[in-house]
Amino acid sequence: MIPGLIVAAIVLTFGFVVAFGAPYVPSHRREVRRSFKELYSVGKRDVVVDLGAGDGRVLREASRCGAAAYGVELNPLLVLFARLRLAGGAGARVTLGDMWRYRLPDDTTLVYAFSVSRDSARLARHLQAEAERLRRPLHVMMYGSTLTGPRPVRTWRGHTLYRLAPLQGKKA
């Protein structure tokens, strides 16, 4: 009886998250590490934010490069897994929350996100609004689908890098 309830709770949790965001698709550690060299050289001066942090793999890789790493994840089970993965490591943390309501830290240099195509235009608008609010350019690295609107700077395998600058003449 109890194992069945646990399975049902897990299925409902993941189903809820898919209805409001992207499904859990873990990034491949080696590809993230390589994209942090090929597309955007992550280092000690960077603040990396992972929208939809999943199990914390990207955060762990960013912190291994010396960056401060912050993640937001909607699924409470994945937040737990990420916190276990990041335990004892310096410079990385994940919070339970909705990426659509998450305000990027003022010193963010790189945003990493997995997205599905249905959210590509909305995510582009959200991140452009954050660049406006911060009044400076943001680098965005997408895994999976691409953003609708902005032109990519570079691509490598399933990763695409963008640079979103504040729009001219708009108030932030």
Secondary structure in CASP SS format (residue, H / E / C, confidence):
PFRMAT SS
TARGET T0000
AUTHOR 0000-0000-0000
METHOD secondary structure of the structure
MODEL  1
M C 1.00
I H 1.00
P H 1.00
G H 1.00
L H 1.00
I H 1.00
V H 1.00
A H 1.00
A H 1.00
I H 1.00
V H 1.00
L H 1.00
T H 1.00
F H 1.00
G H 1.00
F H 1.00
V H 1.00
V H 1.00
A H 1.00
F H 1.00
G C 1.00
A C 1.00
P C 1.00
Y C 1.00
V C 1.00
P C 1.00
S C 1.00
H C 1.00
R H 1.00
R H 1.00
E H 1.00
V H 1.00
R H 1.00
R H 1.00
S H 1.00
F H 1.00
K H 1.00
E H 1.00
L C 1.00
Y C 1.00
S C 1.00
V C 1.00
G C 1.00
K C 1.00
R C 1.00
D C 1.00
V E 1.00
V E 1.00
V E 1.00
D E 1.00
L E 1.00
G C 1.00
A C 1.00
G C 1.00
D C 1.00
G C 1.00
R H 1.00
V H 1.00
L H 1.00
R H 1.00
E H 1.00
A H 1.00
S H 1.00
R H 1.00
C C 1.00
G C 1.00
A C 1.00
A E 1.00
A E 1.00
Y E 1.00
G E 1.00
V E 1.00
E E 1.00
L C 1.00
N C 1.00
P H 1.00
L H 1.00
L H 1.00
V H 1.00
L H 1.00
F H 1.00
A H 1.00
R H 1.00
L H 1.00
R H 1.00
L H 1.00
A C 1.00
G C 1.00
G C 1.00
A C 1.00
G C 1.00
A E 1.00
R E 1.00
V E 1.00
T E 1.00
L E 1.00
G C 1.00
D C 1.00
M C 1.00
W C 1.00
R C 1.00
Y C 1.00
R C 1.00
L C 1.00
P C 1.00
D C 1.00
D C 1.00
T C 1.00
T C 1.00
L E 1.00
V E 1.00
Y E 1.00
A E 1.00
F E 1.00
S E 1.00
V C 1.00
S H 1.00
R H 1.00
D H 1.00
S H 1.00
A H 1.00
R H 1.00
L H 1.00
A H 1.00
R H 1.00
H H 1.00
L H 1.00
Q H 1.00
A H 1.00
E H 1.00
A H 1.00
E H 1.00
R H 1.00
L H 1.00
R C 1.00
R C 1.00
P C 1.00
L E 1.00
H E 1.00
V E 1.00
M E 1.00
M E 1.00
Y E 1.00
G E 1.00
S C 1.00
T C 1.00
L C 1.00
T C 1.00
G C 1.00
P C 1.00
R C 1.00
P C 1.00
V C 1.00
R E 1.00
T E 1.00
W E 1.00
R C 1.00
G C 1.00
H E 1.00
T E 1.00
L E 1.00
Y E 1.00
R E 1.00
L E 1.00
A C 1.00
P C 1.00
L C 1.00
Q C 1.00
G C 1.00
K C 1.00
K C 1.00
A C 1.00
END
